Amino acid sequence: MSRNAKIAAGGVAVGIILLFWLPWWAALLIVLGVPAAAYLTLDPVQRRRVRRVTRKEIGR
């Protein structure tokens, strides 16, 4: 299993555990807030690189 697949599987497992342990709105806030906070910590150059890669993957 690749490194990214392991990270994705771990994220899904943590998300399922949070849904049972916390109210649904708190779990949703964590699931959406962590990636948003990570994106906001990037430099403008790194953000452009992330957007460019994302556009290439969806075929633009």
PQR file of N, CA, C, O and H, with PARSE charges and radii, in Angstrom:
ATOM      1  N   MET A   1       0.852  -1.174   0.000 -0.4000 1.5000
ATOM      2  CA  MET A   1       0.000   0.000   0.000 -0.0000 2.0000
ATOM      3  C   MET A   1       0.897   1.237   0.000  0.5500 1.7000
ATOM      4  O   MET A   1       1.884   1.300   0.733 -0.5500 1.4000
ATOM      5  N   SER A   2       0.546   2.211  -0.824 -0.4000 1.5000
ATOM      6  CA  SER A   2       1.371   3.418  -0.904 -0.0000 2.0000
ATOM      7  C   SER A   2       1.185   4.282   0.346  0.5500 1.7000
ATOM      8  O   SER A   2       0.263   4.081   1.136 -0.5500 1.4000
ATOM      9  H   SER A   2      -0.256   2.160  -1.420  0.4000 1.0000
ATOM     10  N   ARG A   3       2.073   5.228   0.491 -0.4000 1.5000
ATOM     11  CA  ARG A   3       2.030   6.120   1.658 -0.0000 2.0000
ATOM     12  C   ARG A   3       0.737   6.934   1.667  0.5500 1.7000
ATOM     13  O   ARG A   3       0.103   7.085   2.711 -0.5500 1.4000
ATOM     14  H   ARG A   3       2.822   5.391  -0.151  0.4000 1.0000
ATOM     15  N   ASN A   4       0.346   7.458   0.501 -0.4000 1.5000
ATOM     16  CA  ASN A   4      -0.881   8.259   0.439 -0.0000 2.0000
ATOM     17  C   ASN A   4      -2.119   7.425   0.738  0.5500 1.7000
ATOM     18  O   ASN A   4      -3.066   7.917   1.353 -0.5500 1.4000
ATOM     19  H   ASN A   4       0.861   7.336  -0.348  0.4000 1.0000
ATOM     20  N   ALA A   5      -2.119   6.169   0.308 -0.4000 1.5000
ATOM     21  CA  ALA A   5      -3.258   5.297   0.597 -0.0000 2.0000
ATOM     22  C   ALA A   5      -3.359   5.019   2.093  0.5500 1.7000
ATOM     23  O   ALA A   5      -4.460   4.953   2.641 -0.5500 1.4000
ATOM     24  H   ALA A   5      -1.351   5.770  -0.192  0.4000 1.0000
ATOM     25  N   LYS A   6      -2.220   4.858   2.752 -0.4000 1.5000
ATOM     26  CA  LYS A   6      -2.224   4.652   4.205 -0.0000 2.0000
ATOM     27  C   LYS A   6      -2.770   5.876   4.930  0.5500 1.7000
ATOM     28  O   LYS A   6      -3.540   5.751   5.882 -0.5500 1.4000
ATOM     29  H   LYS A   6      -1.326   4.912   2.308  0.4000 1.0000
ATOM     30  N   ILE A   7      -2.368   7.052   4.474 -0.4000 1.5000
ATOM     31  CA  ILE A   7      -2.862   8.292   5.086 -0.0000 2.0000
ATOM     32  C   ILE A   7      -4.366   8.431   4.881  0.5500 1.7000
ATOM     33  O   ILE A   7      -5.088   8.811   5.803 -0.5500 1.4000
ATOM     34  H   ILE A   7      -1.743   7.152   3.700  0.4000 1.0000
ATOM     35  N   ALA A   8      -4.840   8.123   3.676 -0.4000 1.5000
ATOM     36  CA  ALA A   8      -6.273   8.207   3.388 -0.0000 2.0000
ATOM     37  C   ALA A   8      -7.062   7.217   4.242  0.5500 1.7000
ATOM     38  O   ALA A   8      -8.117   7.557   4.778 -0.5500 1.4000
ATOM     39  H   ALA A   8      -4.254   7.814   2.927  0.4000 1.0000
ATOM     40  N   ALA A   9      -6.555   6.001   4.366 -0.4000 1.5000
ATOM     41  CA  ALA A   9      -7.243   4.995   5.177 -0.0000 2.0000
ATOM     42  C   ALA A   9      -7.285   5.425   6.640  0.5500 1.7000
ATOM     43  O   ALA A   9      -8.301   5.242   7.310 -0.5500 1.4000
ATOM     44  H   ALA A   9      -5.699   5.725   3.930  0.4000 1.0000
ATOM     45  N   GLY A  10      -6.204   5.988   7.132 -0.4000 1.5000
ATOM     46  CA  GLY A  10      -6.182   6.486   8.510 -0.0000 2.0000
ATOM     47  C   GLY A  10      -7.157   7.629   8.713  0.5500 1.7000
ATOM     48  O   GLY A  10      -7.815   7.711   9.751 -0.5500 1.4000
ATOM     49  H   GLY A  10      -5.378   6.136   6.588  0.4000 1.0000
ATOM     50  N   GLY A  11      -7.256   8.511   7.730 -0.4000 1.5000
ATOM     51  CA  GLY A  11      -8.201   9.625   7.816 -0.0000 2.0000
ATOM     52  C   GLY A  11      -9.642   9.159   7.850  0.5500 1.7000
ATOM     53  O   GLY A  11     -10.460   9.694   8.599 -0.5500 1.4000
ATOM     54  H   GLY A  11      -6.722   8.444   6.887  0.4000 1.0000
ATOM     55  N   VAL A  12      -9.952   8.156   7.034 -0.4000 1.5000
ATOM     56  CA  VAL A  12     -11.308   7.604   7.035 -0.0000 2.0000
ATOM     57  C   VAL A  12     -11.612   6.959   8.387  0.5500 1.7000
ATOM     58  O   VAL A  12     -12.701   7.136   8.933 -0.5500 1.4000
ATOM     59  H   VAL A  12      -9.287   7.722   6.425  0.4000 1.0000
ATOM     60  N   ALA A  13     -10.654   6.217   8.919 -0.4000 1.5000
ATOM     61  CA  ALA A  13     -10.858   5.569  10.216 -0.0000 2.0000
ATOM     62  C   ALA A  13     -11.083   6.600  11.317  0.5500 1.7000
ATOM     63  O   ALA A  13     -11.977   6.444  12.148 -0.5500 1.4000
ATOM     64  H   ALA A  13      -9.769   6.074   8.476  0.4000 1.0000
ATOM     65  N   VAL A  14     -10.277   7.641  11.319 -0.4000 1.5000
ATOM     66  CA  VAL A  14     -10.442   8.696  12.336 -0.0000 2.0000
ATOM     67  C   VAL A  14     -11.787   9.394  12.161  0.5500 1.7000
ATOM     68  O   VAL A  14     -12.453   9.705  13.149 -0.5500 1.4000
ATOM     69  H   VAL A  14      -9.550   7.768  10.643  0.4000 1.0000
ATOM     70  N   GLY A  15     -12.194   9.643  10.921 -0.4000 1.5000
ATOM     71  CA  GLY A  15     -13.485  10.274  10.668 -0.0000 2.0000
ATOM     72  C   GLY A  15     -14.645   9.450  11.186  0.5500 1.7000
ATOM     73  O   GLY A  15     -15.581   9.993  11.772 -0.5500 1.4000
ATOM     74  H   GLY A  15     -11.653   9.391  10.119  0.4000 1.0000
ATOM     75  N   ILE A  16     -14.594   8.137  10.975 -0.4000 1.5000
ATOM     76  CA  ILE A  16     -15.669   7.261  11.458 -0.0000 2.0000
ATOM     77  C   ILE A  16     -15.706   7.243  12.985  0.5500 1.7000
ATOM     78  O   ILE A  16     -16.780   7.281  13.587 -0.5500 1.4000
ATOM     79  H   ILE A  16     -13.833   7.696  10.498  0.4000 1.0000
ATOM     80  N   ILE A  17     -14.535   7.185  13.602 -0.4000 1.5000
ATOM     81  CA  ILE A  17     -14.485   7.206  15.070 -0.0000 2.0000
ATOM     82  C   ILE A  17     -15.035   8.520  15.606  0.5500 1.7000
ATOM     83  O   ILE A  17     -15.775   8.530  16.590 -0.5500 1.4000
ATOM     84  H   ILE A  17     -13.663   7.154  13.113  0.4000 1.0000
ATOM     85  N   LEU A  18     -14.674   9.634  14.960 -0.4000 1.5000
ATOM     86  CA  LEU A  18     -15.174  10.935  15.418 -0.0000 2.0000
ATOM     87  C   LEU A  18     -16.687  11.040  15.285  0.5500 1.7000
ATOM     88  O   LEU A  18     -17.344  11.652  16.127 -0.5500 1.4000
ATOM     89  H   LEU A  18     -14.073   9.626  14.161  0.4000 1.0000
ATOM     90  N   LEU A  19     -17.243  10.447  14.228 -0.4000 1.5000
ATOM     91  CA  LEU A  19     -18.699  10.508  14.057 -0.0000 2.0000
ATOM     92  C   LEU A  19     -19.428   9.816  15.198  0.5500 1.7000
ATOM     93  O   LEU A  19     -20.512  10.251  15.589 -0.5500 1.4000
ATOM     94  H   LEU A  19     -16.709   9.950  13.544  0.4000 1.0000
ATOM     95  N   PHE A  20     -18.855   8.748  15.738 -0.4000 1.5000
ATOM     96  CA  PHE A  20     -19.500   8.051  16.847 -0.0000 2.0000
ATOM     97  C   PHE A  20     -19.200   8.700  18.188  0.5500 1.7000
ATOM     98  O   PHE A  20     -20.008   8.612  19.112 -0.5500 1.4000
ATOM     99  H   PHE A  20     -17.975   8.394  15.420  0.4000 1.0000
ATOM    100  N   TRP A  21     -18.058   9.345  18.304 -0.4000 1.5000
ATOM    101  CA  TRP A  21     -17.616   9.890  19.578 -0.0000 2.0000
ATOM    102  C   TRP A  21     -18.116  11.313  19.820  0.5500 1.7000
ATOM    103  O   TRP A  21     -18.432  11.679  20.953 -0.5500 1.4000
ATOM    104  H   TRP A  21     -17.402   9.416  17.554  0.4000 1.0000
ATOM    105  N   LEU A  22     -18.188  12.112  18.760 -0.4000 1.5000
ATOM    106  CA  LEU A  22     -18.607  13.518  18.863 -0.0000 2.0000
ATOM    107  C   LEU A  22     -19.956  13.721  18.189  0.5500 1.7000
ATOM    108  O   LEU A  22     -20.396  12.875  17.411 -0.5500 1.4000
ATOM    109  H   LEU A  22     -17.932  11.815  17.840  0.4000 1.0000
ATOM    110  N   PRO A  23     -20.616  14.840  18.485 -0.5600 1.5000
ATOM    111  CA  PRO A  23     -21.818  15.170  17.712  0.2800 2.0000
ATOM    112  C   PRO A  23     -21.438  15.349  16.227  0.5500 1.7000
ATOM    113  O   PRO A  23     -20.295  15.678  15.909 -0.5500 1.4000
ATOM    114  N   TRP A  24     -22.401  15.130  15.336 -0.4000 1.5000
ATOM    115  CA  TRP A  24     -22.105  15.159  13.898 -0.0000 2.0000
ATOM    116  C   TRP A  24     -21.538  16.508  13.467  0.5500 1.7000
ATOM    117  O   TRP A  24     -20.665  16.554  12.600 -0.5500 1.4000
ATOM    118  H   TRP A  24     -23.329  14.862  15.594  0.4000 1.0000
ATOM    119  N   TRP A  25     -22.017  17.608  14.053 -0.4000 1.5000
ATOM    120  CA  TRP A  25     -21.552  18.927  13.618 -0.0000 2.0000
ATOM    121  C   TRP A  25     -20.105  19.164  14.029  0.5500 1.7000
ATOM    122  O   TRP A  25     -19.366  19.836  13.309 -0.5500 1.4000
ATOM    123  H   TRP A  25     -22.726  17.570  14.756  0.4000 1.0000
ATOM    124  N   ALA A  26     -19.685  18.623  15.175 -0.4000 1.5000
ATOM    125  CA  ALA A  26     -18.292  18.788  15.609 -0.0000 2.0000
ATOM    126  C   ALA A  26     -17.358  17.960  14.728  0.5500 1.7000
ATOM    127  O   ALA A  26     -16.269  18.410  14.374 -0.5500 1.4000
ATOM    128  H   ALA A  26     -20.285  18.078  15.760  0.4000 1.0000
ATOM    129  N   ALA A  27     -17.791  16.750  14.378 -0.4000 1.5000
ATOM    130  CA  ALA A  27     -16.982  15.915  13.489 -0.0000 2.0000
ATOM    131  C   ALA A  27     -16.854  16.576  12.125  0.5500 1.7000
ATOM    132  O   ALA A  27     -15.773  16.568  11.536 -0.5500 1.4000
ATOM    133  H   ALA A  27     -18.676  16.384  14.667  0.4000 1.0000
ATOM    134  N   LEU A  28     -17.937  17.147  11.614 -0.4000 1.5000
ATOM    135  CA  LEU A  28     -17.906  17.831  10.321 -0.0000 2.0000
ATOM    136  C   LEU A  28     -16.986  19.047  10.377  0.5500 1.7000
ATOM    137  O   LEU A  28     -16.243  19.313   9.432 -0.5500 1.4000
ATOM    138  H   LEU A  28     -18.815  17.154  12.093  0.4000 1.0000
ATOM    139  N   LEU A  29     -17.037  19.776  11.474 -0.4000 1.5000
ATOM    140  CA  LEU A  29     -16.161  20.934  11.639 -0.0000 2.0000
ATOM    141  C   LEU A  29     -14.694  20.530  11.621  0.5500 1.7000
ATOM    142  O   LEU A  29     -13.871  21.222  11.022 -0.5500 1.4000
ATOM    143  H   LEU A  29     -17.640  19.560  12.241  0.4000 1.0000
ATOM    144  N   ILE A  30     -14.363  19.439  12.257 -0.4000 1.5000
ATOM    145  CA  ILE A  30     -12.978  18.956  12.270 -0.0000 2.0000
ATOM    146  C   ILE A  30     -12.566  18.476  10.894  0.5500 1.7000
ATOM    147  O   ILE A  30     -11.476  18.802  10.423 -0.5500 1.4000
ATOM    148  H   ILE A  30     -15.031  18.877  12.744  0.4000 1.0000
ATOM    149  N   VAL A  31     -13.430  17.700  10.238 -0.4000 1.5000
ATOM    150  CA  VAL A  31     -13.106  17.140   8.919 -0.0000 2.0000
ATOM    151  C   VAL A  31     -12.899  18.249   7.892  0.5500 1.7000
ATOM    152  O   VAL A  31     -12.025  18.128   7.033 -0.5500 1.4000
ATOM    153  H   VAL A  31     -14.315  17.435  10.620  0.4000 1.0000
ATOM    154  N   LEU A  32     -13.673  19.314   7.957 -0.4000 1.5000
ATOM    155  CA  LEU A  32     -13.520  20.414   7.011 -0.0000 2.0000
ATOM    156  C   LEU A  32     -12.502  21.454   7.479  0.5500 1.7000
ATOM    157  O   LEU A  32     -11.849  22.095   6.656 -0.5500 1.4000
ATOM    158  H   LEU A  32     -14.383  19.413   8.655  0.4000 1.0000
ATOM    159  N   GLY A  33     -12.366  21.622   8.779 -0.4000 1.5000
ATOM    160  CA  GLY A  33     -11.503  22.676   9.308 -0.0000 2.0000
ATOM    161  C   GLY A  33     -10.026  22.363   9.244  0.5500 1.7000
ATOM    162  O   GLY A  33      -9.221  23.268   9.022 -0.5500 1.4000
ATOM    163  H   GLY A  33     -12.897  21.102   9.447  0.4000 1.0000
ATOM    164  N   VAL A  34      -9.642  21.116   9.430 -0.4000 1.5000
ATOM    165  CA  VAL A  34      -8.218  20.762   9.418 -0.0000 2.0000
ATOM    166  C   VAL A  34      -7.593  20.988   8.041  0.5500 1.7000
ATOM    167  O   VAL A  34      -6.544  21.628   7.962 -0.5500 1.4000
ATOM    168  H   VAL A  34     -10.296  20.380   9.610  0.4000 1.0000
ATOM    169  N   PRO A  35      -8.197  20.485   6.940 -0.5600 1.5000
ATOM    170  CA  PRO A  35      -7.603  20.780   5.629  0.2800 2.0000
ATOM    171  C   PRO A  35      -7.621  22.272   5.284  0.5500 1.7000
ATOM    172  O   PRO A  35      -6.690  22.769   4.649 -0.5500 1.4000
ATOM    173  N   ALA A  36      -8.668  22.988   5.696 -0.4000 1.5000
ATOM    174  CA  ALA A  36      -8.726  24.420   5.425 -0.0000 2.0000
ATOM    175  C   ALA A  36      -7.617  25.156   6.175  0.5500 1.7000
ATOM    176  O   ALA A  36      -6.974  26.045   5.616 -0.5500 1.4000
ATOM    177  H   ALA A  36      -9.424  22.584   6.212  0.4000 1.0000
ATOM    178  N   ALA A  37      -7.393  24.796   7.417 -0.4000 1.5000
ATOM    179  CA  ALA A  37      -6.319  25.424   8.196 -0.0000 2.0000
ATOM    180  C   ALA A  37      -4.957  25.092   7.597  0.5500 1.7000
ATOM    181  O   ALA A  37      -4.074  25.949   7.549 -0.5500 1.4000
ATOM    182  H   ALA A  37      -7.915  24.073   7.871  0.4000 1.0000
ATOM    183  N   ALA A  38      -4.782  23.850   7.138 -0.4000 1.5000
ATOM    184  CA  ALA A  38      -3.514  23.467   6.512 -0.0000 2.0000
ATOM    185  C   ALA A  38      -3.278  24.264   5.244  0.5500 1.7000
ATOM    186  O   ALA A  38      -2.153  24.693   4.987 -0.5500 1.4000
ATOM    187  H   ALA A  38      -5.499  23.154   7.176  0.4000 1.0000
ATOM    188  N   TYR A  39      -4.324  24.473   4.441 -0.4000 1.5000
ATOM    189  CA  TYR A  39      -4.190  25.253   3.205 -0.0000 2.0000
ATOM    190  C   TYR A  39      -3.827  26.701   3.513  0.5500 1.7000
ATOM    191  O   TYR A  39      -3.007  27.300   2.817 -0.5500 1.4000
ATOM    192  H   TYR A  39      -5.238  24.125   4.650  0.4000 1.0000
ATOM    193  N   LEU A  40      -4.430  27.256   4.544 -0.4000 1.5000
ATOM    194  CA  LEU A  40      -4.166  28.659   4.889 -0.0000 2.0000
ATOM    195  C   LEU A  40      -2.750  28.868   5.428  0.5500 1.7000
ATOM    196  O   LEU A  40      -2.250  29.993   5.407 -0.5500 1.4000
ATOM    197  H   LEU A  40      -5.096  26.769   5.110  0.4000 1.0000
ATOM    198  N   THR A  41      -2.099  27.817   5.906 -0.4000 1.5000
ATOM    199  CA  THR A  41      -0.737  27.962   6.408 -0.0000 2.0000
ATOM    200  C   THR A  41       0.310  27.937   5.291  0.5500 1.7000
ATOM    201  O   THR A  41       1.488  28.191   5.545 -0.5500 1.4000
ATOM    202  H   THR A  41      -2.504  26.904   5.923  0.4000 1.0000
ATOM    203  N   LEU A  42      -0.109  27.635   4.059 -0.4000 1.5000
ATOM    204  CA  LEU A  42       0.839  27.586   2.946 -0.0000 2.0000
ATOM    205  C   LEU A  42       1.224  28.987   2.487  0.5500 1.7000
ATOM    206  O   LEU A  42       0.457  29.937   2.647 -0.5500 1.4000
ATOM    207  H   LEU A  42      -1.066  27.429   3.853  0.4000 1.0000
ATOM    208  N   ASP A  43       2.421  29.105   1.914 -0.4000 1.5000
ATOM    209  CA  ASP A  43       2.841  30.353   1.269 -0.0000 2.0000
ATOM    210  C   ASP A  43       2.021  30.550   0.001  0.5500 1.7000
ATOM    211  O   ASP A  43       1.468  29.582  -0.520 -0.5500 1.4000
ATOM    212  H   ASP A  43       3.044  28.334   1.784  0.4000 1.0000
ATOM    213  N   PRO A  44       1.926  31.785  -0.516 -0.5600 1.5000
ATOM    214  CA  PRO A  44       1.210  32.006  -1.775  0.2800 2.0000
ATOM    215  C   PRO A  44       1.760  31.169  -2.930  0.5500 1.7000
ATOM    216  O   PRO A  44       0.993  30.714  -3.778 -0.5500 1.4000
ATOM    217  N   VAL A  45       3.075  30.963  -2.974 -0.4000 1.5000
ATOM    218  CA  VAL A  45       3.669  30.154  -4.041 -0.0000 2.0000
ATOM    219  C   VAL A  45       3.222  28.698  -3.913  0.5500 1.7000
ATOM    220  O   VAL A  45       2.912  28.048  -4.912 -0.5500 1.4000
ATOM    221  H   VAL A  45       3.698  31.333  -2.285  0.4000 1.0000
ATOM    222  N   GLN A  46       3.190  28.195  -2.691 -0.4000 1.5000
ATOM    223  CA  GLN A  46       2.758  26.813  -2.476 -0.0000 2.0000
ATOM    224  C   GLN A  46       1.275  26.646  -2.799  0.5500 1.7000
ATOM    225  O   GLN A  46       0.869  25.610  -3.326 -0.5500 1.4000
ATOM    226  H   GLN A  46       3.442  28.722  -1.880  0.4000 1.0000
ATOM    227  N   ARG A  47       0.464  27.660  -2.485 -0.4000 1.5000
ATOM    228  CA  ARG A  47      -0.963  27.598  -2.813 -0.0000 2.0000
ATOM    229  C   ARG A  47      -1.164  27.537  -4.317  0.5500 1.7000
ATOM    230  O   ARG A  47      -1.997  26.769  -4.799 -0.5500 1.4000
ATOM    231  H   ARG A  47       0.794  28.501  -2.057  0.4000 1.0000
ATOM    232  N   ARG A  48      -0.396  28.354  -5.081 -0.4000 1.5000
ATOM    233  CA  ARG A  48      -0.496  28.308  -6.543 -0.0000 2.0000
ATOM    234  C   ARG A  48      -0.133  26.927  -7.066  0.5500 1.7000
ATOM    235  O   ARG A  48      -0.786  26.414  -7.975 -0.5500 1.4000
ATOM    236  H   ARG A  48       0.281  28.978  -4.690  0.4000 1.0000
ATOM    237  N   ARG A  49       0.900  26.325  -6.499 -0.4000 1.5000
ATOM    238  CA  ARG A  49       1.317  24.992  -6.929 -0.0000 2.0000
ATOM    239  C   ARG A  49       0.216  23.969  -6.651  0.5500 1.7000
ATOM    240  O   ARG A  49      -0.053  23.107  -7.488 -0.5500 1.4000
ATOM    241  H   ARG A  49       1.430  26.741  -5.760  0.4000 1.0000
ATOM    242  N   VAL A  50      -0.420  24.056  -5.486 -0.4000 1.5000
ATOM    243  CA  VAL A  50      -1.507  23.128  -5.153 -0.0000 2.0000
ATOM    244  C   VAL A  50      -2.664  23.311  -6.122  0.5500 1.7000
ATOM    245  O   VAL A  50      -3.218  22.324  -6.606 -0.5500 1.4000
ATOM    246  H   VAL A  50      -0.201  24.755  -4.806  0.4000 1.0000
ATOM    247  N   ARG A  51      -3.041  24.547  -6.417 -0.4000 1.5000
ATOM    248  CA  ARG A  51      -4.139  24.789  -7.359 -0.0000 2.0000
ATOM    249  C   ARG A  51      -3.799  24.286  -8.749  0.5500 1.7000
ATOM    250  O   ARG A  51      -4.656  23.718  -9.425 -0.5500 1.4000
ATOM    251  H   ARG A  51      -2.591  25.350  -6.025  0.4000 1.0000
ATOM    252  N   ARG A  52      -2.557  24.485  -9.191 -0.4000 1.5000
ATOM    253  CA  ARG A  52      -2.136  24.046 -10.523 -0.0000 2.0000
ATOM    254  C   ARG A  52      -2.213  22.522 -10.634  0.5500 1.7000
ATOM    255  O   ARG A  52      -2.714  21.998 -11.629 -0.5500 1.4000
ATOM    256  H   ARG A  52      -1.860  24.947  -8.642  0.4000 1.0000
ATOM    257  N   VAL A  53      -1.726  21.819  -9.630 -0.4000 1.5000
ATOM    258  CA  VAL A  53      -1.764  20.355  -9.645 -0.0000 2.0000
ATOM    259  C   VAL A  53      -3.202  19.867  -9.631  0.5500 1.7000
ATOM    260  O   VAL A  53      -3.533  18.920 -10.343 -0.5500 1.4000
ATOM    261  H   VAL A  53      -1.318  22.244  -8.822  0.4000 1.0000
ATOM    262  N   THR A  54      -4.060  20.488  -8.842 -0.4000 1.5000
ATOM    263  CA  THR A  54      -5.454  20.082  -8.753 -0.0000 2.0000
ATOM    264  C   THR A  54      -6.140  20.255 -10.100  0.5500 1.7000
ATOM    265  O   THR A  54      -6.914  19.391 -10.513 -0.5500 1.4000
ATOM    266  H   THR A  54      -3.790  21.257  -8.263  0.4000 1.0000
ATOM    267  N   ARG A  55      -5.868  21.359 -10.793 -0.4000 1.5000
ATOM    268  CA  ARG A  55      -6.482  21.584 -12.114 -0.0000 2.0000
ATOM    269  C   ARG A  55      -6.015  20.552 -13.125  0.5500 1.7000
ATOM    270  O   ARG A  55      -6.805  20.091 -13.949 -0.5500 1.4000
ATOM    271  H   ARG A  55      -5.239  22.060 -10.457  0.4000 1.0000
ATOM    272  N   LYS A  56      -4.733  20.181 -13.073 -0.4000 1.5000
ATOM    273  CA  LYS A  56      -4.223  19.174 -14.001 -0.0000 2.0000
ATOM    274  C   LYS A  56      -4.906  17.835 -13.782  0.5500 1.7000
ATOM    275  O   LYS A  56      -5.186  17.116 -14.741 -0.5500 1.4000
ATOM    276  H   LYS A  56      -4.091  20.555 -12.404  0.4000 1.0000
ATOM    277  N   GLU A  57      -5.173  17.494 -12.535 -0.4000 1.5000
ATOM    278  CA  GLU A  57      -5.762  16.198 -12.237 -0.0000 2.0000
ATOM    279  C   GLU A  57      -7.208  16.097 -12.702  0.5500 1.7000
ATOM    280  O   GLU A  57      -7.669  15.004 -13.029 -0.5500 1.4000
ATOM    281  H   GLU A  57      -4.945  18.077 -11.756  0.4000 1.0000
ATOM    282  N   ILE A  58      -7.939  17.221 -12.739 -0.4000 1.5000
ATOM    283  CA  ILE A  58      -9.333  17.149 -13.188 -0.0000 2.0000
ATOM    284  C   ILE A  58      -9.452  17.431 -14.686  0.5500 1.7000
ATOM    285  O   ILE A  58     -10.564  17.513 -15.209 -0.5500 1.4000
ATOM    286  H   ILE A  58      -7.564  18.109 -12.473  0.4000 1.0000
ATOM    287  N   GLY A  59      -8.333  17.578 -15.374 -0.4000 1.5000
ATOM    288  CA  GLY A  59      -8.357  17.634 -16.820 -0.0000 2.0000
ATOM    289  C   GLY A  59      -8.548  19.002 -17.444  0.5500 1.7000
ATOM    290  O   GLY A  59      -8.997  19.089 -18.587 -0.5500 1.4000
ATOM    291  H   GLY A  59      -7.431  17.511 -14.949  0.4000 1.0000
ATOM    292  N   ARG A  60      -8.230  20.055 -16.746 -0.4000 1.5000
ATOM    293  CA  ARG A  60      -8.361  21.398 -17.329 -0.0000 2.0000
ATOM    294  C   ARG A  60      -7.154  21.753 -18.140  0.5500 1.7000
ATOM    295  O   ARG A  60      -7.089  22.844 -18.705 -0.5500 1.4000
ATOM    296  H   ARG A  60      -7.865  19.984 -15.818  0.4000 1.0000
TER
END
